[in-house]
Amino acid sequence: MLLQSAWNPNLQYSSDGPVTLQSIQEHLKPGWTVHATADNRLYYFNESTGSCSWIPPVDVWNKEVGRGLPYGWEEATDPNGKTYFINHVNKTTTYEEPVLDWGEEPPQPRQVNLTRHPDMGFGFVAGSERPVIVRFVTEGGPSDGKLLPGDHILEVNAEDVSCAPRDHVIQLVRASKTSVDLVVCQPILTNSSRKSAILSSAKKAKLKSNPSRVRFAEGVVVNGSPLFPGCTLSGGDWGSGTMLPNVLKVFLENGQTKSFKYDANTTVGDVLSSLQCKLCLKETNHFALVLEQVKTLRRNKLTLLNPQHTLSRVASRPGTHNLRCLFRVAFVPSDPCDLAQKDLAAFEYFYLQCCNDVVQERYAPELKYDVALRLAALHIHQHCLANNIQPSKITVKTVERDFGLEKFVPTSLLETMKRKELRKVLTHLLKLNYTMTGSSHKCLTALQAKLYYLTIISQLPSYGAKCFPTNSVDSNVENVILVSPKLGISQITGLRSNMVCKNPVPVADVEQLSMVQVEKEDHLLSTVTLFLPSTPGKELRLTVEERDAEELVLVLQGYYKLFTNKDLHVHQDPDDWLVDTAPLYHSQHVVKPTTWSYGCDNEMDEHRIVNFAVPLHTLNPSKEVKTNGTHTLSRSSSKIIKSNGVDSNMNVPGKVRDRNGMNPLSPSNNGIDFHSVVSMEILEQEGYLDANNPEVVRRVAEMQAVVE
């Protein structure tokens, strides 16, 4: 390890030399202290949680501190002299620079004056909240050519509305009788977001000259709801418990969570098989693992996972710290009654999933208020019967007192409807449950209520449907390919936001497919060709984003298997995910020192060597220098962190070569052969595991004994 000279506490802040610990400490909020390891690498101690982090709290990170990089990113150089970047937030590495998209200048605010049209108004539709975003611009209207979809509305008639609620912004616009002055701005795109499928020639040239490759850590840290890691980005505080590497947490629709320990060979299919076995499911073709964005209002955006992919690869998705994994009925039955006859356990799980989707508004905006309330009444009826409440005693007042209406009614309805009116409507709908059996002396059974519920759900246009935008490089017209169990493969012309208003044009049935071929055009676009025996020589060719192409194939394979009980033949290029990847996170790096990492503020300072193989453990730094009036600062502690060559990922199988081409058990690589199979872990409690947990202490002691 390359050592620096010892810190000199008397050094003054200078752009030509190191910064003192005291000067860094002054910028930290109370409760945080900065310390240094034996090789002068800085780390940060959170007094309230008793945990350490390589990166400072998020509130002190700015453009100067991070040298233009987002929070938690650090620049490093590989053995060939090529620059790559380390993401300390989710323990990943990448050659792709995490800055403004494609090196373009950030978009600037624009001043727009719109004149009201007698028929079209101002010609745009706004949505979202804080800031309000332009969703749609009417062609030929007053906003055409002035506003763009995605524009953030920053000012209305010189009033700052960047943080104003949507209703207030809409009222300001409507109050403008003849004209309105707006200040709008396109959002800043980062490399972590999804790219546009319409590529300019400049973007294509940039992409081909500098393709991106991502290297992700073997030791995936999973705590709480997101996939990674134990931190809250809003406050910069790291989790207080011991991190458990290589654990995936899966959320079930029945409210349970299952945690899986995995190694480099564990696949999504292994987890699926384990869950299906534990839940005693027979109709396994309906189920899949999906990813959901945690910090988003789009609850209906779910991404299918390929059963053949490893869990380590799942971890490679951008923004994994904002994702959580769900076990769902991804390929819905055409008739819920058939599913109930074949597999009652799968039917019950599907019913719970649909109830959750309604309450969480995954079907919005197509689910009308009257239908949502009818579903809520059926759900209430079934839930009361399941809790041994007599049908004659089912009242809205009882349900609201014992269970709460938020368990049955979508959130938007609870917020918009008056509670008195809501109770009145639900009372009327509950009475209808007595008339649906055709007998005045009988009411719906719990199973009948579930069947009625799912029958209503199955009539929705988006029931089991997945949409994929298709773009032509030479045209800005966007089409959408719709795959659903009832409509098969259909095409919708126009914007996705108007999908429910468009009539899908049938293209083919899923079971008619003979083969699917996927060809990459470039790093972002792929061409998917659907071969139909009924129309030889007239294959359907689609140009979609690479990730959409992957999911489109998964959806077609899933429904084809469901309808025909056969596997759909797919021809595609070999997977090059492991080619040209950046060095492991949990390994040695040659990093560029900065103020937050080494106290260096000089761009010309020499690179430093650091080893992240051994993670930071909870420390109790000695108290020497008084800081912030409440906490203390120390140059070092008795538990100083010393670098070594042992990889923290202790369960990489020896028979598999790591992504850097090195045998984990070779003399040049201090890997340990800990075989780890998929298993249910006793990790169902929320939050983090205490460091004093006997099981954790035992496992750490065993690993330490092997190392020694």
N, C-alpha and C positions, 0 to 999 in steps of 0.2 A: 504493500500500500504506500502510495506517495504521501509523505508527511509534509505539512507546512511548519513554519516556525510557530512557536507558541504565541497565543494571544497576548497583546499588550493592552491592559485596561486603560492606560493613559493616552492611547492614540486618539487623536481627534478625527471627527468625520471629514473625509476627504474623498474626492473623486479619483485620486491617484493611489489609494491604499485601502486596506481593510477598514471596515466600520466596527466600532466597539460594540460589545454585547449590550452595554447600557444604552447606546443610541438606538439600537433596534428595539430594546425593551420599552423605550418611551413611546413607541408607536403601537404597542400591543394593548388591547383592552384589558381591564382588570380581570384577573383569573388566568391569564396566560403568561408564561415565562419562557425565555429563550435560553438554550444551553448548547454546548458543543461536545462532540465526541472526541476521541483520542486523536483523530486525524482532522480535527477542526471542522467537521461537517456540522452545521447547525440543525437542531431539532427543537420542537416546540411542545411544551408541557401544559396540559389543561388541568388546572388545579381542581376544578369542580368535578370532572369525570375521572381524574387520575390516569389519563392516557396521554400518549405521545404521538406526534405526527412529524413527518419530514417537511411538511409545508405549513406556512403560517395560517392564522385565521383568515377567512375569505374577506373580512372587512378591511384588511390592510393591504389587500392585493390591488394594484393599479397597473397602468400601462408601463410606468417607470420601473416598478418593482419586478413585474414579470417580463420586462423587456419585450412588450408587444404580444406575449403569449397569454392564452386564457388561464384562468385560475387552476393551479396545480400542475402546470406543464413545465417541463425542463428540457433544455437542449443538450444533446450528447452527440458523440462521434463514434462511428463503428471502426473496426480494425482497418477498413479500406479507406478511411478518411471521409466517408459519407455521413452527412448530418441526419440524425433521426431525433425523435421527440418522445419524451417519457411523460406519461399521464399518471400522476400519483393518486388521482381521485379514484380511478377504477383499475389501477395496476396494469396498465397496458403500454405498449410502445408502438410507434408507427413512423414510417418515413414521410408521411404526408404532413405538411406544416399546418398546424391548427390555427390558421389566421383567416383573414378575409378571403372569401371564395374566389379562387382563380387569380388572385393578385389584383383584382379590380379595385378601383377607388370606392370607398363606401358611398352609398346613395345619399344625396343631399336633399333637405326639405324643399318642397316646391310650393309656391303660392298659386292658387287656382281660384278663378272667379267664374261662377256658374250662374246662368240665367234660367229661371224656372220656365219650363215648357207647359202650356195649358193642359196637355194630355199626359205627358211622360214625367212631369215634375222636374226634378234635377237629374233624373236618369241614372241613379245608382242605388244599390242596396248595401246597407252596412250591417255588420254583425260583430260578434265577439265582444270583448270587454277589456278596458284598460290596457292598451288603447283599443278604440273602436277601429275596425278594419273594413275597408271596402271589399265586399264579397263579389259584387257583380256590377258591370257597367252596361247599360242598355245601348245596343248598337244604333247609331244615328241620333242618339239623345244628346242633351246638353253636356254630359260628362264624357262623351266619346272623344278620345284623343287627348283628354286632359287628366282624367283619373285612370289608374291602372288597378286591376284586381290585386289585392294584397296591400294596397296603400294604407299606412297608419294615419288616421286623422289626428293631427296634433293641435290644430286651432280651428275654431269656428267663429267667424266675425271678430277676430283678434282676441278671443277668449281661449285660454289654455285648457284643452280638454284631453290631454294625453293620459291623465289619470282619472278622468271623469267616467261615471257609469254610462252604459249604452243609452238608457232611456233619456238621460239629460242631453246627450249629444243629438239624439234624434229630435228632441223637442226644440233645440236651438235651430236645427236645419229646417224643421217644419215652420218655425216662427218667421223665417225669412220669406216674405211674400213674393218678391220679384227676383232677388239675386242673393247669393251667399258667397262669402270669401272663406276659403279653406287653406290651411297649410297642411300638406300631406307629405309622406316620405315612405319610400319602399323599405322593407325590413332588410337588415344586414344579414347576409347569408354566411354561415360558417361551414367548414368542411364536415361537421358532424351532422348536418341536416341533409335531407334528401335532395338530390340534384334534379334539375329540370330535364325532362326527356327531350326537349327541343334544344339542340346544341348548335351554337354558332360555329363558324369555321375557326375562329380564334380559340374557342374553348376546346374544340377537337384537337387542334394542333398542340395546345398546351398539355392536353391529356395524354396524347401519344408520346410526347417528348419526355414526360415525367410521370410515368404511371405510379400509382400509390400501392404500397404493400403494408400490411399491418401485422405486427407481431404482438400477441397477447400472452399474458402470464399463464403459466401452468397452474399456479396456486391461486385459484379464484376464491376471493373472500366474500362470503355471503352472510349477511346479518339483516334481519328484519324483512320488510316487504320487497325492496329492490333486489336485483341480482347482485349488485356490488354497491359500494362496500359499506362499512359501518360508519357513515358520516352523514351529517346534515349540511347540505351546501349553503343553506340560507344563513347559518351562523358560523360555519367553519369549524364546528366542534366535532371531534371524532368520537366514535362509540367508546364507552367506558369498559366494555368487556373484552374478553380474549377472542381474537379472530380465529375462526375455524376455517382452514383452507379446504377447497374442493368440496363444498357442500352447496347443493341446489335446493331451494325451497319452492315447492309447488303448491299453489292455492287451488282448493277444490270448491265446487259450487255448493256443497253442503256446509260450508263455513270452516272446514278443517284445513290444516296445512300438513304436508308431508315433506320431510327433508331427506335428501339423498346424498350420500357420500359417493364420490366418483373419482375415477382416475383418467388417464389420458385416452383410454380405449372405450370408456363408457359413452354410449350413444343415447340419443333421444328415444329410440325404440326400446332400449333397455328400461328406461324409466316408465314408458308407456306399458310395457309388459308387466312390470311390477305393480303399477297402480291398478291395472285391469284385473290382476290376480287378487289383490287385496280387497277390491270392491266387488268381487264375484260377478264380473261382467261377461256376458256371452257374446253379444253383438259388438265385437271389438272394432269392427270396421268404421263405426261411427265416430270414434274418439281420436283426439290428437292433442298435442301440447301446443299452446299458442303464447305469444308474448303480448303484453299490454303495457302501454305507456302509463306510468303512475301519475306524472305531473302534467296532465292534459285534460281538457274538457271533452275530447273526442273519445268517449268510452266505447264507441262502436268500431274503432280502429284496432283490429287484432291481426297479428301476423302468425301464420302457420309455421311450424318448425318441421324440418325434414327429419324423418325418423332415422335416416342413415347418418346424419351429422353427429359429431361428438359434442358433448356438453362444453368442452373447451372452445369449440368453434362457435357455439351459441353465445359464449361470453364475448366473442369478438365483435358483436354488433355494436355500432356507435350508440353512445348514451346508455350503456347497460346499467348504470347506476339509477336510471329512471325507468327501468323495466321490471316487470314481475311476470312469472310464469304461471299459466293457468292450465288446468286439465278440463277440457270441454268436449261437448258433442259438436265437432266441427262439420261433420257431414250428416245433415239432419235427415230424418226419414220423410218420405213423401206423404205417408199416412201414419200419424202417431199411434193409431189403433193397432197397426201391424207390429210396431215396436213393442207395445204392451203385451201382445200375445207371444212374441218371440223371447223377449227378455224384460221381465218386469223391473229388475234392478236398473237396467239402462234407461227404461222409461221413467222411473222415479228420478233419476239423476237429471235427465233431460227436462223434466218438469221443473225441478229446482232451478236449473239454469235459465229457463225461460222466465220464471218469476223474477229472478235477479236481473235479467236483461230489461224487463219492463220497469222495475223500480229504479234501476240505474240509467234508464233512458237510452239504452243502446239502439232502440228502434226509432228514436226521434230523428226527423220530425214527422215521419209518415204515420206514426201511431197517434190517432186523433184522441181528443180528450174523452169523448163518450166511450170509445173502445177501451181506453186505458182504465176508466172507472168500472166498466163492465168486467174487465179482467180482475180488477182489485176486489170486486164483490165475490167473484168465484174463488179467488185466493183466500179471502177472509173466511168464506164458508168452509172450504177444505181444511184450513188451518184450525178452525174451531172444532171441527169434527175430530181432527187428529189429536186435539188436546182434551177430548172427552167432554166437550160442551154440547149440551142438547140443542138440536136445531131450533127448538122453540125459544131458547134463551140466547140466541145469537143476536146481539144488538150492536150498533156502532159504538154506543157509549161503553159497553163492556169491552169491546175490542180495543178501543182507544185507551182505556184504563189498564188493561192487562198486557197488551202487546205493543200498542202505539200504531198510529196510522202510517207512519213512515216506512213500516215494514211491507206495506201493501200498495201504497199510492206513490206515483212518481214525484220526485222532489219539486219539479216545476209546478205541478198541480197544487201541492201543499203550499207553495209560496204565492201562487196567483189567485186561487179560489178562497173565498171567505169560508172559514171553518164551519159556520152554521149551514151554508149552502152545500158544502161538501158532505156533511153528515146527512143532510136531507136526501141528496142524490144517492148516497150509498145505502141508506135505509130502504129507498124504493127498489134499488137493484137487488138487495138481499131478499126482498119479498118475491122477486121474480124467480129465484131459485126454487121456490115451492111449486111453480107452475110449469117448469121445464120437463117434469117427468110424465105429464099427462094425467096425473092422479092428484086429487085434492088432499089425499091422506098421506102422501109420500113426498119426500124432498130428495134432492140430489145426494147420492152417496159421495164419499171422498174421491173414489175412483172416477165416477161420472163427472164430478167437478173438474178433475184434472184433464179428462178427455175433452170436455167442452173448452177448457182454457187453451189447450194445445191446438184444438181445431181452429179457434179464432186466430191464434198466432200464425198458423200455417197459411192463412189467407193473406198475410201481409206480403207486399211485393219483395221485400228484402229477406224473406224467410230462407235461411240457409244460403243466401246469395253472396257472392264475392265479385267486386267490380275492379277492373284493371284498365287504367287509361292507356290508350294507344295513340301514338303521335307519329306523324310523318315528318321527316327532317325538312322536307321542302314545303310544308304547310303548317300553319298555326291552328288548324281546325282539330279539335280534340274529340276523339270518339272513345267510347267506353265499352269494353267487352264484359258482359254479365254472364256468370256461370251460376246456375241455381238448379235444384232438383226438379222444379216444375217447368221452368222455361228452357232448360238445357243451356246451350250456348247461344246467346243473343247479343245484339249490337245496339247501342244507343248513341245517337249523334247529338253532340252538344256538350255542355259543361256538366261535370259531375254534380255540381250543386243543384242542377235542375233535373237530376236523374228521375225522381219520382214523378215529375211532370211529363216525362217523355215515355212513349210507348216503345218497348223493346222490339226489335226486328229479329225474329227467330233465324238462326243460322244453321244449327244442327243439334241433334240430341247427343248427349255425352256418350251414350252407349254405342253410337255409330262410328266413333273414332277407331281408326286402325293403328295409327302411330302419331307421335308428337316428336318433332325435331326442333332443337334449340341451337342456334348459332349466334355467337357473339359478334357484334359489329365493331364495338370498341369497349372501353372499360366500363361504360355506363349503359349502353344499349344492347339489346339482344333481339333477334328475330325468331319468333315462335311460329312454326308451320304445323297446321293441323291437317292430317290426311284423312279424307272421308271416302270410303269405298263407293258410296252412292253417287259421288260426283268425281270420277277419275279425271285427273289432269287439271282439276280446279281446286287446288289446295287453298286453305285460308291462311294467309301470312299476316302476322301481327308484329309491329315494332313496339317494344315496351322496354321499360327500365330493367336492368339486370335482375334486381331483387324482385320486381313484379313478375318477371318471367319465371323465376324459380317458384314463386308462390302459385302462379297460374298453373304450372305443371303439377304441383302438389294437389291443387283443388281438382283438376281433371283426373288425376290418378285416384284420388279418394272417392269421387262419385262413380267413376268407371268401375272400381272395385266393388262399390256398394251395389250397383245395378247389375253387374254381370258376374260378380264373384271371380273375376279374372284380373290379372295385372296388365295395365296399359303399357305398351312398349314405348319407351322414350329413348331417343338418340340425341346425345349432346356431347360437347367437347369435354375432354378430361378436366377434372377439377384442379386448378393451379393455386389453391389457397395457400399451400405451404411453400410456394416459390418466393425467393427473394424477400424474406421476412426480416424484420428488425430484431436485434438481440432481445433475449428474454428480459422481462422486468426483474424477476428474481435472479439477478446475476450481476456481474461486475460491469460498470459503465464508466466511460470517460466523459465527464459532463463539463459544460461551460459554467464556471462559477458566477453567481449573482449575489446581490445583497442579501436575499432571503436564505440562500443555501450555504454561502461561505463568508458573507459579510464583505464581498468584493464588489466594487462599483465600477471597476475599470474594464472596458470592453476588450482590452488587449491582454488581460490577465490569462495566465496559462491554465490549461484544462486540468481538472482534478479527477482522481480515480475514487469511485465509491462503489460499495457492494451492497445491494439490496436483497441478497440471498437470505439474510437473517432479518426478520421484521423487527420493528421497534416494539419492545415490551413495555408494560406499565412500569414506570420508574418513580422513585421518590427522591428527587434531587436534593442534595444538601443545601441548607439555607445559609447563604453567606452575605449577599448584598441585598439590602432592602430596596424593593421597587414597588411602584404603584401604591404604596402605603398599605397594601394588604398582603402581598406575596413577595417572595424572595428570588434572587437570581444567583445562579451558581455557574462557575466556569466548568466544573465537572462534578461527578459524583462517584460514590463507591461502586455504583453499578454501571460503570462507563461501558459504552457499546463498542465492542471490538469486532472488526470485520474478519470473516473467515470464509472458507471456500465451500461451506455446506449449503446446499440449496434448501430453502424452506419448504419446497414442494417435495415431501418425503415419500410420496406414493406413486412415482412414475415407474411403470413396470420396466424391468431390465431388458425384456425382449424387444422393446420398442426404442428406436433411435429418436432422440429429441429433435426439435425443429431446426436446430443448428447443425444437424448431421453428426452429432457426437453421441456415442453410446453412453447412456447414463451410468453404467457400471465400469467404464474404462478408467484407468489410472489417472487420466487427465481430467476426469469429471467426477467430483465427489458426490455422485448421486447415491441414494439408498433405495434398494429394491423393496418397497412396501406395497405388496399387492392389495389393491382396494377394490372391492366389488360393490355393485349397487345394493344398497340395503336401506331399510327404513331406520332412521335415526331417532333417538328419543330427544328431539329438539323442537317439540311442539309449542313450547312456551314462547310468548312474545318477548321482544327486546333482545338483549345480548346476554350471553352466558357469563356468569361471574367468574373472575380469574381464580377464585378459591374453590370452584366446582371440583369435587374429588375426581370425577372422570377426566376432566381436562388436565389436572395435575398428574394423574397417573399416565396419561398418554404422553405428556411432555417428558416425564421421567423416563419412560420406555425409549422414546426417540433419542434422548440425551445419552442413555446407556449404550445404544447402538453406535452413536457417533464416537463416543469415547473408546 
